[in-house]
Structure formats: structure tokens, C-alpha cells
Amino acid sequence: MRDSNAISTLNPSSDSKLGRILLVNHPISAASEYYEKQNPQNYRLFCAEELNIEISRAIIDESYIASEETKTILIAANSFNVYAQNALLKILEEPPNSVLFVLYARMKSLLLPTIRSRLPILNHTNKQKLPPFDLDIRTINLEKIYLFLKEKQKEMNSTTLKTEIQSLYLDALKIGLHFNIKETEMFERALIWEEQHEKSHYILLVLLLLILRKKKQNFARQNF
């Protein structure tokens, strides 16, 4: 399913009075294509590679401009600054009369849990098969983690970190590790850290140590 097909399902007059979050493969092009087919008097479009605080303020200002008919504000970005999201929290929870918000994002993990709790989420992304993580986590230990991250530290800019985080999580599930809510949220935070351009070896260190601890806990239970 292409994004253009996915976004055609958007119905501003649906039961949700707050709008929704649409997960699509290409947020900016999907929102732009949808906007071009609508009446510009009733729609506003805000697109950016990263949603920053200045854009959030412009969105808030626009939402308070009176409109006789329902006004739908489309917000699309490939990444979302944490401060920008926090600035939008109140208006997403209590939007002005006749205003709907639609957020376009690639993954729900790019959005704060407080944002996700305020809007229903519709997933229209194409599922892609993830490659296995570069390190076999069935046999990891501190030495292997150290050597792996030593090589990772040599990479100036990792263009595959997001995929690596997702692959690491799925590989852990495949070998029988079960994460609680707090531990699962750590992987979601890692995706946010990646968007904030934190160093890849720091992010992977946190996750690999989490997995190593989880494996030791499982081993201890099995041998209790």
C-alpha cells in the first residue's frame, strides 16, 4: 500500500474530535499529497525535516485563528523535537472549537507517550523485513559487547542505527527474552535518542547491557 492510498482513508469528520496520528513511510510527501487534494481554506499544512519549537508555536497560533468551518491542521515531519512536542501537548488535548490535528510520522516511537495518548494511531506503513543484529546476542558477554562497540565507535555517522535498534529488540524476543513495560520503553527512548543524534555506541551500550542483564536473570531463574 502506498502512502497516497493510505492517506486517502483520512476522514476529518470521523468520530475523533481530536484528529489522529497517521504512521506512513514518507510523512512529508504523504501530507503534502493529501493537502493538495483538499480545499486550502479548510486545511493548513506544516512540514519539516524536524518539528522544532518555532514550528510548534506557529501551529498553536494558527489553531487559534477563527474559522467558520472545521479546520484541519496537518503536521508532518521525519523527526520531532522533544520540546516542540511538549509545547503542543495542551492544544492537542484541548483543541479550539472546530480544529482537528493530524500528525504524520514514520513510527509511533518518534512521538512522546504523552502525545500518543492524546490521539488515536492509524498505521499505514509498509512492513519491511529487518536484517539480524550484527552481534549474536545468544552468546554475548561483556568482552564481546566491548569489542563490538569499539568498532562501532569508529563510525562517525551511523545511517543504520534506527534499524539496528529495531533488529536488536526483535532478535531479543526471538531468543525468548521478555521485556516489561519499563524495559520496552527503553528501546523506544533509544529511537528518540537516535533522532536527537546521540552517539550510536552510547545508545547500543545501554540496550546491550539491558539484554545481558535480562539473560542473566533468565539463567538464574532457570537454575534456581
N, C-alpha and C positions, 0 to 999 in steps of 0.2 A: 504494500500500500504506500503510495507516495504521499508526501506531506499535503499536496494540493487536494487529494481525496480526503485526507484526514480532517483538514480544517473545514471542509465543506459541511461537516456534521455540526459545526458550531451554530447554536440557536440562541441568540441573546434573549429570547422571550421564554426560555426554559424555566423550570421551577426554581432554580437557584437565583436568588435576588442579588447574590454577591459576585456572580460570574463563575470563573473556573480557571484551573491550571491545565494547559494542554502540553503534553510531552510529545515533542516531534524531533525528528532528526536534524532539521535545519530551521531553528526558531525564527531567524530574521527573514529568510526568504518565505517561509510559511505565512508569517504575519503580514508581510508586505503583499503577497499574492492575494490573501483574503481581503485586505484593506482595499485593494484596487477594485474589487468587485462590489464594494458597498457604497452607500451614499455618504460622501465625506462630511455632510452636515451632522450626521449622527455617529460618526466614528472619529477617534483620534488614535494616532499611531506613534509609539515611542520605541525606537530600535537603537541598539548599541551593542558593540562587541562586549562591553561590560557595563552593566547598570550601576551608575555611580550616584552619589548623594545629590549632585546637581540635577540629574535627570529625575530623581525621585521627587525633588522639590517642584520641578516643572509639572510632573504628573499630579501632584497634590493641588497645585494652583489651577490646573486645567479642570480637575474634578469639581471644583467649587464654582466654575463658571456656569451660570444658569442655562438650562436647555429645556425647551418645551416638550421635546420627545426624549425617549431613552437614549442616553449617550453611552456608547461602549468604548472603553479605553483599552487599546491593545498594547501590551508591553512585551517586547521580545529582546532577548539577549543570550549570548553564549556563556556568560558568567554574570554573577550577581554579587556585588559588593555587600558585605555584611551590614555596614552602616546604612547603605541605601535601602536594604530590606527592612531594617528596624524602623527607618523613617516612614515606611509605607504601612506598618502594622495597623495603626489606628484607623486609617482611612479604608483599609481592606476589611476591617472588622465592622466599621460603621460608615459605609459609603454614603455620600449625599444622595438625596432622592433622585431616582431615575438615572443612576450611574451604575454601569456594570464594568468590572475589571476582568480582563482575560490575560493571563500570563503565559507566554510561550517559553518553554525551557527544554533542554535536551534530556535532563534527568531530574527526578524529584530531589535527589540528594544535593543538588546545587542550591536548593532553597532551604531556608531555616525551618525547623519543625514548627515554629510559631506561624510562619507563612502557610505551610502545608495544612495546618489545622483549620485555617480560615476559609479555604476554598476547596471544592471537590476537584479531584485529579482525574483527567482522562488521558490514557496512554495510547498514542498513535505512532509510536516509534517502530522502526523496523528492527526486529531482533537480529543481532549479529553474533555469530559463534565466536567466543573468546578463546584465544590461544592459552595453553597452560602457562602457569607462572614459571619463570626461568630457574627457580630453585625448587628442588623436590622437597616439599615440606613434610613428607613422610619420614625423612631422615635428618631433618635439620637439627643442629645444635649450635651452641654459641660460636664455635670456631667457624662453622660454615656460614653463619649469618655475618660474622666479621669479614670473612674473605669476600662474600658476595657484595656487601655494602662498600668495601674498599674499592672494588671495581666500579660500583655504581657511582661513587663519589667522583670518579674521573669524568663522568658525563656532565658537561657544562649545562646543557638544557635537555631534559628528557621530554620527548614528544609522545611517549607511550605510557606515562605514569598513570594516567586515569585507567587505561586498560589493564595495567599491572595490578592496580589496587583491586579492580573487579575480579581479575583472574585469581588473585591470591585468596580472596573471600570464597569464590566458588570452589577452588581446589581444597580449601579447608573443610568445606561442607562435604565434599566428595570422600574425604578420608574419615568422615564420621564425627568431626568436631561440631558441637552445638553451642552457639553463642546466645547469651542472654541479651536483653534489650540494651543494657549499657554497653556491652561489648560490640553489638551490631552498630550502635550509634558511633562507635569509634571509627568504623570503616566509612561511615557517612561523613564524619568530620574530616577524615583523610582526603576525601574528594573535595571538600571545601578548602582544605589547606592547599591542595594542588591548584585550585583556581586562584588562590592568593600567592602562587608562585613560591611556596616554601620549597626548600631543597628536597629532592627526591629521596636521598639516603636517610634524611631525618624522618620523613614520613614512613618509609618502609621499615625503619628500625622499630618504631612504635608498634606497627602491625605484626612484624615478625616475632617480637618479644611477647606480644599478646598471644600469638599462636603457640609459641614454645611453652609458655606458662599453661595454656589450655591443655596441651598434650601431656604435660607432666601431671596435671590434675587428673586427667583421664586415666593415666597409668597408675597413679596412686589409688584411685577408686577400684580399678580392676584387680589390684593386688592387696586390697585391704582384707 
